[in-house]
């Protein structure tokens, strides 16, 4: 079970390519996060995503944390993920490091 905070590189899908019109800046933004694990199964959970730095061209650094304290402990350095609003992919990213050890 995990409720840790993780730093991630997040590349947002622009609106013209089916994504969002803007990058969310609220600390209450809670999309669905999809992780594909080693067994090639998919796990969907809700997560808080808080953008803390804007990089180039729809790319940001964000803090990610599961909403549920019962979520699995599957966020680790190098794990790739997708962020969804309903069934629409709005971003892809990779976990950089845990920030609350």
DRENTORKOL-3810 file (N, C-alpha, C; in nm, 4 decimals):
REM DRENTORKOL-3810
@n.u->0.0849; n.v->-0.1179; n.w->0.0000; ca.u->0.0000; ca.v->0.0000; ca.w->0.0000; c.u->0.0894; c.v->0.1240; c.w->0.0000
@n.u->0.0456; n.v->0.2256; n.w->-0.0744; ca.u->0.1345; ca.v->0.3400; ca.w->-0.0906; c.u->0.0577; c.v->0.4699; c.w->-0.1023
@n.u->0.1101; n.v->0.5702; n.w->-0.0416; ca.u->0.0587; ca.v->0.7053; ca.w->-0.0582; c.u->0.1761; c.v->0.8019; c.w->-0.0653
@n.u->0.2859; n.v->0.7567; n.w->-0.1236; ca.u->0.4075; ca.v->0.8364; ca.w->-0.1345; c.u->0.3961; c.v->0.9382; c.w->-0.2468
@n.u->0.4810; n.v->1.0406; n.w->-0.2404; ca.u->0.4896; ca.v->1.1422; ca.w->-0.3448; c.u->0.6075; c.v->1.1107; c.w->-0.4357
@n.u->0.5822; n.v->1.1210; n.w->-0.5668; ca.u->0.6825; ca.v->1.0893; ca.w->-0.6665; c.u->0.6987; c.v->1.2041; c.w->-0.7640
@n.u->0.8217; n.v->1.2343; n.w->-0.8000; ca.u->0.8510; ca.v->1.3334; ca.w->-0.9024; c.u->0.8472; c.v->1.2639; c.w->-1.0376
@n.u->0.7834; n.v->1.3277; n.w->-1.1364; ca.u->0.7692; ca.v->1.2651; ca.w->-1.2673; c.u->0.7870; c.v->1.3672; c.w->-1.3783
@n.u->0.8382; n.v->1.3195; n.w->-1.4905; ca.u->0.8421; ca.v->1.3971; ca.w->-1.6137; c.u->0.7125; c.v->1.3645; c.w->-1.6875
@n.u->0.6329; n.v->1.4680; n.w->-1.7194; ca.u->0.5022; ca.v->1.4466; ca.w->-1.7815; c.u->0.4962; c.v->1.5235; c.w->-1.9129
@n.u->0.4653; n.v->1.4515; n.w->-2.0207; ca.u->0.4480; ca.v->1.5117; ca.w->-2.1531; c.u->0.2992; c.v->1.5108; c.w->-2.1854
@n.u->0.2395; n.v->1.6300; n.w->-2.1926; ca.u->0.0966; ca.v->1.6449; ca.w->-2.2154; c.u->0.0650; c.v->1.6355; c.w->-2.3639
@n.u->-0.0507; n.v->1.5775; n.w->-2.3947; ca.u->-0.0976; ca.v->1.5682; ca.w->-2.5331; c.u->-0.1680; c.v->1.7005; c.w->-2.5661
@n.u->-0.1215; n.v->1.7727; n.w->-2.6682; ca.u->-0.1875; ca.v->1.8988; ca.w->-2.7057; c.u->-0.3304; c.v->1.8749; c.w->-2.7555
@n.u->-0.4125; n.v->1.9760; n.w->-2.7447; ca.u->-0.5529; ca.v->1.9685; ca.w->-2.7855; c.u->-0.5669; c.v->1.9261; c.w->-2.9316
@n.u->-0.4797; n.v->1.9777; n.w->-3.0165; ca.u->-0.4853; ca.v->1.9465; ca.w->-3.1594; c.u->-0.4622; c.v->1.7978; c.w->-3.1874
@n.u->-0.4037; n.v->1.7280; n.w->-3.0907; ca.u->-0.3772; ca.v->1.5845; ca.w->-3.1069; c.u->-0.4672; c.v->1.5009; c.w->-3.0161
@n.u->-0.5772; n.v->1.5612; n.w->-2.9698; ca.u->-0.6756; ca.v->1.4886; ca.w->-2.8904; c.u->-0.6626; c.v->1.5028; c.w->-2.7403
@n.u->-0.5718; n.v->1.5886; n.w->-2.6925; ca.u->-0.5506; ca.v->1.6058; ca.w->-2.5494; c.u->-0.6250; c.v->1.7240; c.w->-2.4913
@n.u->-0.5636; n.v->1.7858; n.w->-2.3927; ca.u->-0.6233; ca.v->1.8991; ca.w->-2.3214; c.u->-0.5962; c.v->2.0310; c.w->-2.3934
@n.u->-0.6832; n.v->2.1312; n.w->-2.3651; ca.u->-0.6596; ca.v->2.2657; ca.w->-2.4189; c.u->-0.5475; c.v->2.3349; c.w->-2.3415
@n.u->-0.5374; n.v->2.3046; n.w->-2.2135; ca.u->-0.4350; ca.v->2.3666; ca.w->-2.1279; c.u->-0.3755; c.v->2.2602; c.w->-2.0360
@n.u->-0.2598; n.v->2.2916; n.w->-1.9832; ca.u->-0.1978; ca.v->2.2049; ca.w->-1.8826; c.u->-0.2591; c.v->2.2399; c.w->-1.7477
@n.u->-0.3093; n.v->2.1419; n.w->-1.6733; ca.u->-0.3733; ca.v->2.1714; ca.w->-1.5443; c.u->-0.2713; c.v->2.2181; c.w->-1.4414
@n.u->-0.3063; n.v->2.3238; n.w->-1.3693; ca.u->-0.2138; ca.v->2.3774; ca.w->-1.2692; c.u->-0.2680; c.v->2.3639; c.w->-1.1267
@n.u->-0.3854; n.v->2.3088; n.w->-1.1101; ca.u->-0.4451; ca.v->2.2933; ca.w->-0.9780; c.u->-0.3805; c.v->2.1783; c.w->-0.9026
@n.u->-0.3698; n.v->2.1923; n.w->-0.7714; ca.u->-0.3201; ca.v->2.0814; ca.w->-0.6898; c.u->-0.4319; c.v->1.9808; c.w->-0.6620
@n.u->-0.5498; n.v->2.0060; n.w->-0.7175; ca.u->-0.6633; ca.v->1.9148; ca.w->-0.7021; c.u->-0.6907; c.v->1.8363; c.w->-0.8304
@n.u->-0.6029; n.v->1.8436; n.w->-0.9291; ca.u->-0.6217; ca.v->1.7707; ca.w->-1.0540; c.u->-0.5993; c.v->1.6224; c.w->-1.0275
@n.u->-0.7006; n.v->1.5396; n.w->-1.0579; ca.u->-0.6941; ca.v->1.3981; ca.w->-1.0227; c.u->-0.7409; c.v->1.3101; c.w->-1.1388
@n.u->-0.6548; n.v->1.2879; n.w->-1.2379; ca.u->-0.6906; ca.v->1.2004; ca.w->-1.3490; c.u->-0.6743; c.v->1.0533; c.w->-1.3097
@n.u->-0.7095; n.v->0.9660; n.w->-1.4033; ca.u->-0.6826; ca.v->0.8236; ca.w->-1.3887; c.u->-0.5388; c.v->0.8007; c.w->-1.4353
@n.u->-0.4627; n.v->0.7237; n.w->-1.3570; ca.u->-0.3264; ca.v->0.6884; ca.w->-1.3970; c.u->-0.3265; c.v->0.5403; c.w->-1.4326
@n.u->-0.2658; n.v->0.5080; n.w->-1.5457; ca.u->-0.2568; ca.v->0.3703; ca.w->-1.5934; c.u->-0.1117; c.v->0.3274; c.w->-1.5905
@n.u->-0.0850; n.v->0.2186; n.w->-1.5201; ca.u->0.0488; ca.v->0.1609; ca.w->-1.5121; c.u->0.0421; c.v->0.0211; c.w->-1.5726
@n.u->0.1319; n.v->-0.0109; n.w->-1.6629; ca.u->0.1447; ca.v->-0.1477; ca.w->-1.7129; c.u->0.2572; c.v->-0.2133; c.w->-1.6341
@n.u->0.2267; n.v->-0.3254; n.w->-1.5705; ca.u->0.3281; ca.v->-0.3887; ca.w->-1.4853; c.u->0.4049; c.v->-0.4977; c.w->-1.5590
@n.u->0.4957; n.v->-0.5612; n.w->-1.4872; ca.u->0.5839; ca.v->-0.6632; ca.w->-1.5456; c.u->0.5061; c.v->-0.7811; c.w->-1.6029
@n.u->0.3905; n.v->-0.8125; n.w->-1.5465; ca.u->0.3100; ca.v->-0.9251; ca.w->-1.5950; c.u->0.2268; c.v->-0.8835; c.w->-1.7160
@n.u->0.2484; n.v->-0.7610; n.w->-1.7638; ca.u->0.1781; ca.v->-0.7073; ca.w->-1.8796; c.u->0.0282; c.v->-0.6906; c.w->-1.8536
@n.u->-0.0071; n.v->-0.6703; n.w->-1.7270; ca.u->-0.1450; ca.v->-0.6367; ca.w->-1.6934; c.u->-0.1502; c.v->-0.4879; c.w->-1.6641
@n.u->-0.2685; n.v->-0.4330; n.w->-1.6684; ca.u->-0.2833; ca.v->-0.2885; ca.w->-1.6480; c.u->-0.3521; c.v->-0.2610; c.w->-1.5158
@n.u->-0.3055; n.v->-0.1567; n.w->-1.4500; ca.u->-0.3670; ca.v->-0.1141; ca.w->-1.3253; c.u->-0.4092; c.v->0.0311; c.w->-1.3393
@n.u->-0.5381; n.v->0.0570; n.w->-1.3122; ca.u->-0.5927; ca.v->0.1919; ca.w->-1.3172; c.u->-0.6200; c.v->0.2407; c.w->-1.1763
@n.u->-0.5741; n.v->0.3609; n.w->-1.1449; ca.u->-0.5994; ca.v->0.4226; ca.w->-1.0149; c.u->-0.6201; c.v->0.5721; c.w->-1.0362
@n.u->-0.6767; n.v->0.6397; n.w->-0.9391; ca.u->-0.6843; ca.v->0.7856; ca.w->-0.9416; c.u->-0.5630; c.v->0.8411; c.w->-0.8696
@n.u->-0.5099; n.v->0.9504; n.w->-0.9229; ca.u->-0.3899; ca.v->1.0091; ca.w->-0.8631; c.u->-0.3994; c.v->1.1612; c.w->-0.8668
@n.u->-0.3440; n.v->1.2254; n.w->-0.7651; ca.u->-0.3250; ca.v->1.3704; ca.w->-0.7704; c.u->-0.2014; c.v->1.3976; c.w->-0.8538
@n.u->-0.2113; n.v->1.4936; n.w->-0.9444; ca.u->-0.0981; ca.v->1.5359; ca.w->-1.0272; c.u->-0.0842; c.v->1.6860; c.w->-1.0091
@n.u->0.0291; n.v->1.7301; n.w->-0.9539; ca.u->0.0532; ca.v->1.8718; ca.w->-0.9302; c.u->0.1759; c.v->1.9157; c.w->-1.0085
@n.u->0.1533; n.v->1.9994; n.w->-1.1084; ca.u->0.2637; ca.v->2.0506; ca.w->-1.1899; c.u->0.3457; c.v->2.1479; c.w->-1.1054
@n.u->0.4781; n.v->2.1268; n.w->-1.1009; ca.u->0.5640; ca.v->2.2161; ca.w->-1.0228; c.u->0.6639; c.v->2.2923; c.w->-1.1097
@n.u->0.6808; n.v->2.2472; n.w->-1.2349; ca.u->0.7745; ca.v->2.3165; ca.w->-1.3243; c.u->0.7317; c.v->2.2938; c.w->-1.4688
@n.u->0.7333; n.v->2.4043; n.w->-1.5458; ca.u->0.7049; ca.v->2.3947; ca.w->-1.6882; c.u->0.8366; c.v->2.3872; c.w->-1.7637
@n.u->0.8475; n.v->2.2897; n.w->-1.8523; ca.u->0.9643; ca.v->2.2751; ca.w->-1.9374; c.u->0.9240; c.v->2.3196; c.w->-2.0778
@n.u->0.9819; n.v->2.2638; n.w->-2.1795; ca.u->0.9502; ca.v->2.3011; ca.w->-2.3166; c.u->0.8296; c.v->2.2269; c.w->-2.3718
@n.u->0.7498; n.v->2.2967; n.w->-2.4546; ca.u->0.6568; ca.v->2.2340; ca.w->-2.5474; c.u->0.5683; c.v->2.1258; c.w->-2.4856
@n.u->0.4809; n.v->2.1619; n.w->-2.3934; ca.u->0.3847; ca.v->2.0712; ca.w->-2.3317; c.u->0.4510; c.v->1.9661; c.w->-2.2420
@n.u->0.5680; n.v->1.9955; n.w->-2.1901; ca.u->0.6363; ca.v->1.9042; ca.w->-2.0983; c.u->0.6498; c.v->1.9717; c.w->-1.9626
@n.u->0.6251; n.v->1.8954; n.w->-1.8566; ca.u->0.6325; ca.v->1.9491; ca.w->-1.7211; c.u->0.7001; c.v->1.8498; c.w->-1.6275
@n.u->0.7358; n.v->1.9004; n.w->-1.5102; ca.u->0.7735; ca.v->1.8162; ca.w->-1.3970; c.u->0.6569; c.v->1.8264; c.w->-1.2993
@n.u->0.6123; n.v->1.7123; n.w->-1.2489; ca.u->0.4961; ca.v->1.7112; ca.w->-1.1604; c.u->0.5192; c.v->1.6168; c.w->-1.0433
@n.u->0.4447; n.v->1.6413; n.w->-0.9369; ca.u->0.4404; ca.v->1.5498; ca.w->-0.8229; c.u->0.3156; c.v->1.4649; c.w->-0.8405
@n.u->0.3323; n.v->1.3336; n.w->-0.8259; ca.u->0.2219; ca.v->1.2391; ca.w->-0.8423; c.u->0.2063; c.v->1.1594; c.w->-0.7132
@n.u->0.0795; n.v->1.1431; n.w->-0.6747; ca.u->0.0478; ca.v->1.0657; ca.w->-0.5535; c.u->-0.0881; c.v->1.0009; c.w->-0.5737
@n.u->-0.0990; n.v->0.8736; n.w->-0.5392; ca.u->-0.2282; ca.v->0.8062; ca.w->-0.5460; c.u->-0.3267; c.v->0.8710; c.w->-0.4488
@n.u->-0.4539; n.v->0.8753; n.w->-0.4865; ca.u->-0.5575; ca.v->0.9247; ca.w->-0.3966; c.u->-0.5837; c.v->0.8262; c.w->-0.2838
@n.u->-0.5875; n.v->0.6978; n.w->-0.3177; ca.u->-0.6219; ca.v->0.5951; ca.w->-0.2203; c.u->-0.4991; c.v->0.5469; c.w->-0.1437
@n.u->-0.5137; n.v->0.5362; n.w->-0.0138; ca.u->-0.4067; ca.v->0.4782; ca.w->0.0666; c.u->-0.3959; c.v->0.3283; c.w->0.0431
@n.u->-0.4964; n.v->0.2689; n.w->-0.0209; ca.u->-0.4956; ca.v->0.1257; ca.w->-0.0504; c.u->-0.4365; c.v->0.0934; c.w->-0.1865
@n.u->-0.3847; n.v->0.1943; n.w->-0.2554; ca.u->-0.3255; ca.v->0.1722; ca.w->-0.3874; c.u->-0.1996; c.v->0.0867; c.w->-0.3743
@n.u->-0.1648; n.v->0.0169; n.w->-0.4818; ca.u->-0.0450; ca.v->-0.0685; ca.w->-0.4751; c.u->0.0822; c.v->0.0145; c.w->-0.4687
@n.u->0.1884; n.v->-0.0501; n.w->-0.4284; ca.u->0.3185; ca.v->0.0156; ca.w->-0.4180; c.u->0.3950; c.v->-0.0071; c.w->-0.5492
@n.u->0.3385; n.v->0.0428; n.w->-0.6615; ca.u->0.3971; ca.v->0.0135; ca.w->-0.7923; c.u->0.4597; c.v->0.1351; c.w->-0.8611
@n.u->0.4635; n.v->0.2488; n.w->-0.7944; ca.u->0.5336; ca.v->0.3637; ca.w->-0.8506; c.u->0.6788; c.v->0.3564; c.w->-0.8058
@n.u->0.7668; n.v->0.3525; n.w->-0.9032; ca.u->0.9109; ca.v->0.3414; ca.w->-0.8765; c.u->0.9844; c.v->0.4159; c.w->-0.9870
@n.u->1.1107; n.v->0.4479; n.w->-0.9629; ca.u->1.1915; ca.v->0.5155; ca.w->-1.0644; c.u->1.1876; c.v->0.4377; c.w->-1.1956
@n.u->1.1640; n.v->0.5098; n.w->-1.3045; ca.u->1.1648; ca.v->0.4494; ca.w->-1.4369; c.u->1.0313; c.v->0.3945; c.w->-1.4842
@n.u->0.9313; n.v->0.3866; n.w->-1.3966; ca.u->0.8004; ca.v->0.3351; ca.w->-1.4361; c.u->0.7324; c.v->0.4359; c.w->-1.5284
@n.u->0.6813; n.v->0.3869; n.w->-1.6407; ca.u->0.6095; ca.v->0.4713; ca.w->-1.7362; c.u->0.4599; c.v->0.4618; c.w->-1.7086
@n.u->0.3881; n.v->0.5707; n.w->-1.7368; ca.u->0.2448; ca.v->0.5747; ca.w->-1.7086; c.u->0.1739; c.v->0.6613; c.w->-1.8114
@n.u->0.0423; n.v->0.6456; n.w->-1.8151; ca.u->-0.0447; ca.v->0.7314; ca.w->-1.8936; c.u->-0.1452; c.v->0.7973; c.w->-1.8006
@n.u->-0.1842; n.v->0.9200; n.w->-1.8325; ca.u->-0.2877; ca.v->0.9902; ca.w->-1.7574; c.u->-0.4104; c.v->1.0037; c.w->-1.8470
@n.u->-0.5266; n.v->0.9724; n.w->-1.7912; ca.u->-0.6503; ca.v->0.9711; ca.w->-1.8679; c.u->-0.7578; c.v->1.0546; c.w->-1.7995
@n.u->-0.8389; n.v->1.1190; n.w->-1.8820; ca.u->-0.9642; ca.v->1.1806; ca.w->-1.8383; c.u->-1.0728; c.v->1.1004; c.w->-1.9082
@n.u->-1.1398; n.v->1.0145; n.w->-1.8338; ca.u->-1.2298; ca.v->0.9175; ca.w->-1.8964; c.u->-1.1458; c.v->0.8225; c.w->-1.9791
@n.u->-1.1801; n.v->0.8062; n.w->-2.1067; ca.u->-1.0995; ca.v->0.7183; ca.w->-2.1916; c.u->-1.0036; c.v->0.7968; c.w->-2.2808
@n.u->-0.9893; n.v->0.9269; n.w->-2.2568; ca.u->-0.9018; ca.v->1.0129; ca.w->-2.3372; c.u->-0.7630; c.v->1.0247; c.w->-2.2733
@n.u->-0.6610; n.v->0.9838; n.w->-2.3481; ca.u->-0.5230; ca.v->0.9986; ca.w->-2.3015; c.u->-0.4860; c.v->1.1463; c.w->-2.3062
@n.u->-0.4452; n.v->1.2035; n.w->-2.1920; ca.u->-0.4092; ca.v->1.3449; ca.w->-2.1880; c.u->-0.2604; c.v->1.3671; c.w->-2.1641
@n.u->-0.1878; n.v->1.2635; n.w->-2.1190; ca.u->-0.0434; ca.v->1.2783; ca.w->-2.0953; c.u->0.0213; c.v->1.1418; c.w->-2.0800
@n.u->0.1515; n.v->1.1397; n.w->-2.1053; ca.u->0.2353; ca.v->1.0235; ca.w->-2.0769; c.u->0.3516; c.v->1.0716; c.w->-1.9930
@n.u->0.4035; n.v->0.9823; n.w->-1.9101; ca.u->0.5135; ca.v->1.0245; ca.w->-1.8264; c.u->0.5973; c.v->0.9104; c.w->-1.7758
@n.u->0.7009; n.v->0.9488; n.w->-1.7012; ca.u->0.7899; ca.v->0.8519; ca.w->-1.6391; c.u->0.8239; c.v->0.9017; c.w->-1.4987
@n.u->0.8256; n.v->0.8092; n.w->-1.4033; ca.u->0.8608; ca.v->0.8439; ca.w->-1.2657; c.u->1.0109; c.v->0.8682; c.w->-1.2573
@n.u->1.0488; n.v->0.9798; n.w->-1.1951; ca.u->1.1901; ca.v->1.0148; ca.w->-1.1791; c.u->1.2458; c.v->0.9681; c.w->-1.0455
@n.u->1.1746; n.v->1.0020; n.w->-0.9353; ca.u->1.2226; ca.v->0.9601; ca.w->-0.8031; c.u->1.1166; c.v->0.9866; c.w->-0.6969
@n.u->1.1286; n.v->0.9155; n.w->-0.5841; ca.u->1.0430; ca.v->0.9396; ca.w->-0.4699; c.u->1.0943; c.v->1.0634; c.w->-0.3976
@n.u->1.0035; n.v->1.1471; n.w->-0.3494; ca.u->1.0492; ca.v->1.2728; ca.w->-0.2868; c.u->1.0095; c.v->1.2853; c.w->-0.1412
@n.u->0.9580; n.v->1.1803; n.w->-0.0804; ca.u->0.9209; ca.v->1.1893; ca.w->0.0616; c.u->0.9668; c.v->1.0679; c.w->0.1393
@n.u->1.0907; n.v->1.0272; n.w->0.1192; ca.u->1.1445; ca.v->0.9099; ca.w->0.1890; c.u->1.1614; c.v->0.9366; c.w->0.3362
END
